[in-house]
């Protein structure tokens, strides 16, 4: 096995992408999500929720990111079993999860949180401006031109996800999709299906995402390569193949991997 992680990724034949936090960099929609959550509270309690939400988003993120919280109370809990996700806990990897914890603490129930999420996704699919990440489509096209496969698995619903992918000019270059993927609980199931479908061994497959438990640990257990976009937690993960700090790096990194793999073959 080649020791250069860029070469190993560049030689892969199956690239499995996440959607949110992976193939776009926008964050302004989180304020819309906070407003949608607040709409389920009595008017007299909305301002206090929004103050807590904004404080958490803009000033106290490190008290949330990388930690687990009770889905019942929103209190932080110590959970060490990363390989066995528990539905009783909410692991916060991004502002979606952070705002859910704040909502739980203010008594906003799971149905209301789900509805606020869907309304936010409708907003994102509609007037919300989004910009394609530099070089990402070109990297996907190059992967496919070299005989590789590009697929996507997301926990989000299909209609808004496809609308977002069209905005990003990516929908037509992705070969297969799984929506409402129920990651991390069914991640391995989806990955195994694609490995079998395309006849790729795990060592030649890459999982790309921003949630360690959702996309990294299942892939690592299967023996796959990984590109982890750690935008919020800032924790070293020696078990991932490459670690990025922003989705905007992804296009250039993939092209670098492909170029190094080509040079290694020369």
Long-range contacts (C-beta under 8 A, 24 or more apart in sequence): 1-203, 2-264, 4-260, 4-264, 5-225, 5-241, 5-242, 6-242, 6-253, 6-256, 6-257, 6-260, 6-261, 7-257, 7-260, 7-261, 7-264, 8-203, 8-225, 8-241, 9-206, 9-225, 9-227, 9-241, 9-242, 9-254, 9-257, 9-261, 10-256, 10-257, 10-258, 10-259, 10-260, 10-261, 10-262, 10-264, 11-204, 11-261, 11-264, 12-148, 12-200, 12-204, 12-205, 12-206, 12-225, 13-147, 13-148, 13-149, 13-198, 13-200, 13-204, 13-205, 14-148, 14-149, 14-151, 14-194, 14-195, 14-198, 14-200, 14-204, 14-205, 14-206, 15-140, 15-143, 15-148, 15-149, 15-150, 15-151, 15-205, 15-206, 15-208, 15-254, 16-151, 16-152, 16-153, 16-190, 16-191, 16-194, 16-205, 16-206, 16-207, 16-208, 16-215, 16-219, 17-150, 17-151, 17-152, 17-153, 17-174, 17-208, 17-209, 18-152, 18-153, 18-154, 18-208, 18-209, 18-210, 18-211, 18-214, 18-215, 19-152, 19-154, 19-156, 19-161, 19-164, 19-165, 20-94, 20-96, 20-154, 20-156, 20-210, 21-94, 21-209, 21-210, 21-211, 21-229, 21-231, 21-247, 22-208, 22-209, 22-210, 22-229, 22-247, 22-250, 23-133, 23-136, 23-152, 23-165, 23-168, 23-170, 23-247, 23-250, 24-130, 24-131, 24-132, 24-133, 24-164, 24-168, 24-247, 25-131, 25-133, 25-246, 25-247, 25-248, 26-128, 26-129, 26-130, 26-131, 27-95, 28-128, 29-120, 29-123, 29-124, 29-128, 30-57, 30-95, 30-96, 30-99, 31-57, 32-120, 32-123, 32-124, 32-128, 33-95, 33-96, 33-99, 33-116, 33-117, 33-120, 34-99, 36-115, 36-116, 36-117, 36-119, 36-120, 37-99, 37-102, 37-103, 37-108, 37-112, 37-113, 37-116, 39-116, 40-108, 40-109, 40-112, 40-115, 40-116, 41-106, 41-107, 41-108, 45-106, 48-106, 49-102, 49-103, 49-106, 49-108, 52-102, 52-105, 52-106, 53-99, 53-102, 56-98, 56-99, 56-101, 56-102, 57-95, 57-98, 57-99, 61-95, 61-98, 61-232, 64-92, 64-97, 64-98, 64-101, 65-92, 65-93, 65-94, 65-98, 65-232, 65-233, 65-234, 66-92, 66-93, 66-232, 66-233, 66-235, 67-91, 67-92, 68-92, 69-101, 69-104, 70-104, 71-104, 71-110, 72-104, 73-104, 73-105, 74-101, 74-102, 74-103, 74-104, 74-105, 82-212, 82-213, 82-217, 83-217, 83-221, 85-184, 85-185, 85-213, 87-185, 91-211, 91-213, 93-210, 93-211, 93-212, 93-213, 93-214, 93-232, 93-233, 94-210, 94-211, 94-231, 94-232, 95-232, 118-157, 118-160, 121-156, 121-157, 121-160, 121-161, 122-160, 124-160, 124-163, 124-164, 125-159, 125-160, 125-163, 125-164, 126-163, 130-164, 130-167, 130-168, 132-167, 132-168, 132-169, 132-170, 133-168, 133-247, 133-248, 133-250, 133-251, 134-248, 134-251, 134-252, 135-251, 135-252, 135-254, 135-255, 136-168, 136-170, 136-250, 136-251, 136-254, 137-168, 137-169, 137-170, 137-173, 137-251, 138-251, 138-255, 139-250, 139-251, 139-254, 139-255, 139-258, 140-170, 140-173, 140-174, 140-254, 141-173, 142-254, 142-255, 142-258, 143-254, 143-258, 144-173, 144-175, 146-258, 149-175, 149-176, 149-194, 149-198, 149-200, 150-174, 150-175, 151-175, 151-176, 151-177, 151-178, 151-194, 152-176, 152-177, 152-178, 153-177, 153-178, 153-181, 153-183, 153-187, 153-190, 154-178, 154-179, 154-180, 154-181, 155-180, 155-181, 155-182, 155-183, 155-214, 156-180, 183-211, 183-214, 183-215, 183-218, 184-211, 184-213, 184-214, 184-215, 184-217, 184-218, 187-214, 187-215, 187-218, 187-219, 188-218, 188-221, 188-222, 191-218, 191-219, 191-222, 191-224, 192-222, 195-222, 206-241, 208-250, 210-247, 212-237, 212-240, 216-240, 227-253
